[in-house]
Amino acid sequence: MDKLHVNLGAESYDICFNDSFDKLVYSLREIGAPNKLLIVTDTHVAPLYAGEVGSLLKEAGYDSAVYAFPAGEENKGMDAILGICGACLEHGLDRKSMIIALGGGVVGDMAGFAAAIYMRGIDFVQIPTTLLSQSDSSVGGKTGIDFMESKNILGAFHQPRLVYINVSTLKTLPPVEFISGMGEVIKHGIIRDAEFYGFIKDNSELIKSLDSRTLIEMSKKNCGIKARVVERDEKENGLRAILNFGHTIGHAAESALNFTTTHGECVGLGMVAVSRIAARRGLIGREILEDMENTLKMYGFRTRMALPAAEEIYSFMLKDKKKTDGRLKFVLPVRIGDVTQTRDVTEEEIFDAISYISE
Ligand SMILES: NC(=O)c1ccc[n+]([C@@H]2O[C@H](COP(=O)([O-])OP(=O)(O)OC[C@H]3O[C@@H](n4cnc5c(N)ncnc54)[C@H](O)[C@@H]3O)[C@@H](O)[C@H]2O)c1
């Protein structure tokens, strides 16, 4: 089985890559998982995978139970957290017990947050089942929930003990969610690794047809990029902010569109917008901007969208929690595989970029 080590001192862990759940029990034994486990999932994923995972754990002698909360970002709040904590109590989890997060980014963020606060913190394992969670949210230890219309505003850094990626779960994922996850994968190539970006371009047919071997290779390379960034800046004091490439404008567009479009597609749009700013500044050539747009289109992204007025999108950007010292932070590409962070992007550049991505 392919593996990747995330080196965070006492909080280090492995990411395992497979095309089945066959090695899950072996991986749990390797980390000395306790006997009492709670599988936390959502109502879409439960009927697909909770039975198989639950049976494997029970057959191996674990005392496991399943708790499923209603699927969807709109449920990523305190009520569901209290539901998870209630299930922990009912199943008799103690300080040595463990939560298994089985699902997409919403499940991972919430199960992780519940694990961070239950009995002042218990261990948890991530079994991500969407492309977004397999390529981004399950690695890095950010957990949290939405509150008062602000995304991920309450949370904690809590690293998992293990991430187990079964790429076969992507076979049941709706295509729109696959595209959303590819946004983060392409982002990692652009910000950090030109060779990986080339791999994504060269293998698009195998990736889109969900060829297991190619997906495992992509996932491993991709998680490696995120892991190396997180290792250097676990708590986002500097370098980790480059992972927000495309998010400042993308997030604002997502909010202005009232979350009717997926996060990943908005990030893709945001990446085009900031690359337009970079191209106008001469940081990258126009051909690089064009190449990025073509790569996104190759995976089904729209690089232009009917958007609300630029003023509205800008007002959402000003609410962005990543804004400090009154100035928005932007991550601009300087070539494929490298970016720079800046706070000097002007309103004129922002409005031009929004107009560029508007239909
Ligand atoms: N912690 C981080 O670092 C981080 C990073 C990026 C995003 N996020 C968070 O991740 C969340 C988005 O994650 P997501 O895109 O995975 O959303 P999600 O968890 O809502 O999953 C999308 C949909 O797919 C369903 N689903 C999950 N796995 C499936 C499968 N294998 N087959 C069929 N359906 C499946 C889910 O039930 C849901 O309906 C957001 O809340 C975002 O804030 C966190």
The ligand as a Gaussian input file, in Angstrom:
#p B3LYP/6-31G(d) Opt

LIG

0 1
 N      -10.193000      21.586000       6.826000
 C       -9.710000      22.089000       5.714000
 O       -8.500000      22.330000       5.582000
 C      -10.647000      22.338000       4.576000
 C      -10.129000      22.634000       3.299000
 C      -11.026000      22.817000       2.240000
 C      -12.386000      22.692000       2.453000
 N      -12.848000      22.418000       3.707000
 C      -14.283000      22.255000       3.964000
 O      -14.717000      21.107000       3.258000
 C      -16.115000      21.238000       2.998000
 C      -16.390000      20.806000       1.587000
 O      -16.031000      19.456000       1.462000
 P      -16.692000      18.518000       0.351000
 O      -16.631000      19.211000      -0.948000
 O      -16.109000      17.199000       0.512000
 O      -18.247000      18.589000       0.764000
 P      -19.226000      17.553000       1.488000
 O      -18.592000      16.913000       2.635000
 O      -20.484000      18.318000       1.737000
 O      -19.479000      16.467000       0.360000
 C      -20.173000      16.818000      -0.816000
 C      -21.382000      15.902000      -1.025000
 O      -20.942000      14.619000      -1.434000
 C      -21.497000      13.615000      -0.585000
 N      -20.535000      12.531000      -0.592000
 C      -19.391000      12.429000       0.121000
 N      -18.705000      11.359000      -0.278000
 C      -19.413000      10.749000      -1.241000
 C      -19.198000       9.605000      -2.059000
 N      -18.072000       8.902000      -2.012000
 N      -20.166000       9.260000      -2.945000
 C      -21.312000      10.003000      -3.042000
 N      -21.541000      11.116000      -2.326000
 C      -20.603000      11.487000      -1.444000
 C      -21.748000      14.319000       0.706000
 O      -22.706000      13.660000       1.484000
 C      -22.205000      15.683000       0.234000
 O      -23.545000      15.624000      -0.137000
 C      -16.478000      22.683000       3.272000
 O      -17.208000      22.757000       4.461000
 C      -15.134000      23.374000       3.436000
 O      -15.185000      24.457000       4.348000
 C      -12.002000      22.237000       4.752000

